[in-house]
Amino acid sequence: MTSPSSSSFNHRVALVTGSSSGIGYETTLMLARNGFLTYATMRDLKKSEPIKVVQLDVTDDRSVKNAVQSITSECSKIDVLVNNAGYALNGAFEDIAMEELKAQYETNLFGVARVTQAVLPLMRKQKSGVIVNISSGVVPMGGFPGGSAYVSTKFAIEGLSRSMRYELESFGIKVILVEPGVIGTNFFNAVVVAKKSKDPSSPYSRIMEKMAPRFEEIMKNASSPELVARVVLRAITDENPGLIYLAGKDIEELKEANRGMSDEEFYTMMKKNFNLDSIESTIGAKN
Ligand SMILES: NC(=O)c1ccc[n+]([C@@H]2O[C@H](COP(=O)([O-])OP(=O)(O)OC[C@H]3O[C@@H](n4cnc5c(N)ncnc54)[C@H](OP(=O)(O)O)[C@@H]3O)[C@@H](O)[C@H]2O)c1
């Protein structure tokens, strides 16, 4: 947190979730450097260096309530909320256990819901506020094999955001979606692989194997988390922000390529991209 002095309440106050690394970390710094009194929040305070932070685990009601209360008691306002915390669960859908799926939703979707509901009464009272939900380029991409759990949380965030936008506009509250492409953060190391998906006898193991080198390849062109932070800053300082901000050349190019393509054409193109155009014969041979 940038130190709150008595004059600091002239600043706009921002709360960022998942500030311990990657996009959340860079966004926290970017907002602080650009005049926002910025609260970095994270579930493990040992990861706080070099900024002062507030504990906030998005899966924990009490933690969220306490964090929002402590910011409110210091500043009496929250102008910007960046819902950033998240991780990816990977594995073919049939291989995903319900507990794994629920945990994914608990963080990525209910986490966003929990923090947003905790902040909204204050924003409504203020008659102003900006909520930035970090979605993903997987939404315009439409999905990928092994991504059903993660991708569906991001689609849910988009539905949530689009609906809330109508509800909140008359209260002076703006809702923005940021869709980053592939970003070089800890995200890929933190991927949780579904237990059953690690079993080589899974009927989906060939598809997962085929995807692995593709992930390594796309990581080579990853954009920096600073780029996403700059997009967040631009979005929240735009006088009339749009709904969706893309972050990354890869996702801009993909969206452009998709323009004018039928769903079937796009699916065929993506299948080729994922090295899956010859997968039917491979699977046929296996089962
Ligand atoms: N990297 C990409 O290519 C990419 C692309 C599109 C969208 N995104 C989205 O960008 C967001 C940030 O990801 P990143 O790339 O910056 O990855 P990252 O470096 O792994 O950061 C994820 C952050 O979320 C936090 N987090 C996870 N579970 C949490 C919880 N229960 N409560 C509070 N914080 C929690 C992590 O905290 P801990 O350190 O405590 O685990 C970490 O600070 C995610 O929503 C992700 O889906 C990433």
PDBQT file of the ligand as one rigid body, heavy atoms in Angstrom, charges set to zero:
ROOT
HETATM    1  N1  LIG A 301      -0.484 -15.481 -17.583  1.00  0.00    +0.000 N 
HETATM    2  C1  LIG A 301      -1.336 -15.564 -18.580  1.00  0.00    +0.000 C 
HETATM    3  O1  LIG A 301      -0.998 -15.997 -19.707  1.00  0.00    +0.000 OA
HETATM    4  C2  LIG A 301      -2.767 -15.097 -18.395  1.00  0.00    +0.000 A 
HETATM    5  C3  LIG A 301      -3.549 -14.912 -19.552  1.00  0.00    +0.000 A 
HETATM    6  C4  LIG A 301      -4.857 -14.497 -19.427  1.00  0.00    +0.000 A 
HETATM    7  C5  LIG A 301      -5.393 -14.252 -18.166  1.00  0.00    +0.000 A 
HETATM    8  N2  LIG A 301      -4.614 -14.438 -17.052  1.00  0.00    +0.000 N 
HETATM    9  C6  LIG A 301      -5.250 -14.174 -15.747  1.00  0.00    +0.000 C 
HETATM   10  O2  LIG A 301      -4.492 -13.193 -15.061  1.00  0.00    +0.000 OA
HETATM   11  C7  LIG A 301      -4.692 -13.341 -13.660  1.00  0.00    +0.000 C 
HETATM   12  C8  LIG A 301      -3.355 -13.268 -12.966  1.00  0.00    +0.000 C 
HETATM   13  O3  LIG A 301      -2.546 -14.340 -13.412  1.00  0.00    +0.000 OA
HETATM   14  P1  LIG A 301      -0.958 -14.211 -13.621  1.00  0.00    +0.000 P 
HETATM   15  O4  LIG A 301      -0.666 -14.537 -15.023  1.00  0.00    +0.000 OA
HETATM   16  O5  LIG A 301      -0.460 -12.957 -13.053  1.00  0.00    +0.000 OA
HETATM   17  O6  LIG A 301      -0.495 -15.483 -12.784  1.00  0.00    +0.000 OA
HETATM   18  P2  LIG A 301       0.313 -15.618 -11.406  1.00  0.00    +0.000 P 
HETATM   19  O7  LIG A 301       1.615 -14.932 -11.509  1.00  0.00    +0.000 OA
HETATM   20  O8  LIG A 301       0.265 -17.073 -11.079  1.00  0.00    +0.000 OA
HETATM   21  O9  LIG A 301      -0.592 -14.793 -10.372  1.00  0.00    +0.000 OA
HETATM   22  C9  LIG A 301      -1.792 -15.308  -9.869  1.00  0.00    +0.000 C 
HETATM   23  C10 LIG A 301      -2.111 -14.555  -8.612  1.00  0.00    +0.000 C 
HETATM   24  O10 LIG A 301      -3.384 -15.010  -8.116  1.00  0.00    +0.000 OA
HETATM   25  C11 LIG A 301      -3.198 -15.261  -6.742  1.00  0.00    +0.000 C 
HETATM   26  N3  LIG A 301      -4.171 -16.180  -6.176  1.00  0.00    +0.000 N 
HETATM   27  C12 LIG A 301      -4.454 -17.458  -6.525  1.00  0.00    +0.000 A 
HETATM   28  N4  LIG A 301      -5.402 -17.947  -5.707  1.00  0.00    +0.000 NA
HETATM   29  C13 LIG A 301      -5.728 -16.958  -4.836  1.00  0.00    +0.000 A 
HETATM   30  C14 LIG A 301      -6.624 -16.827  -3.751  1.00  0.00    +0.000 A 
HETATM   31  N5  LIG A 301      -7.404 -17.858  -3.369  1.00  0.00    +0.000 N 
HETATM   32  N6  LIG A 301      -6.720 -15.645  -3.095  1.00  0.00    +0.000 NA
HETATM   33  C15 LIG A 301      -5.921 -14.607  -3.457  1.00  0.00    +0.000 A 
HETATM   34  N7  LIG A 301      -5.025 -14.669  -4.436  1.00  0.00    +0.000 NA
HETATM   35  C16 LIG A 301      -4.935 -15.831  -5.118  1.00  0.00    +0.000 A 
HETATM   36  C17 LIG A 301      -1.787 -15.803  -6.630  1.00  0.00    +0.000 C 
HETATM   37  O11 LIG A 301      -1.379 -15.775  -5.273  1.00  0.00    +0.000 OA
HETATM   38  P3  LIG A 301      -0.351 -16.861  -4.628  1.00  0.00    +0.000 P 
HETATM   39  O12 LIG A 301       1.016 -16.306  -4.910  1.00  0.00    +0.000 OA
HETATM   40  O13 LIG A 301      -0.722 -16.837  -3.183  1.00  0.00    +0.000 OA
HETATM   41  O14 LIG A 301      -0.625 -18.167  -5.306  1.00  0.00    +0.000 OA
HETATM   42  C18 LIG A 301      -1.074 -14.797  -7.518  1.00  0.00    +0.000 C 
HETATM   43  O15 LIG A 301      -0.846 -13.587  -6.851  1.00  0.00    +0.000 OA
HETATM   44  C19 LIG A 301      -5.446 -14.650 -13.466  1.00  0.00    +0.000 C 
HETATM   45  O16 LIG A 301      -6.815 -14.375 -13.235  1.00  0.00    +0.000 OA
HETATM   46  C20 LIG A 301      -5.282 -15.364 -14.803  1.00  0.00    +0.000 C 
HETATM   47  O17 LIG A 301      -6.355 -16.217 -15.083  1.00  0.00    +0.000 OA
HETATM   48  C21 LIG A 301      -3.311 -14.853 -17.141  1.00  0.00    +0.000 A 
ENDROOT
TORSDOF 0
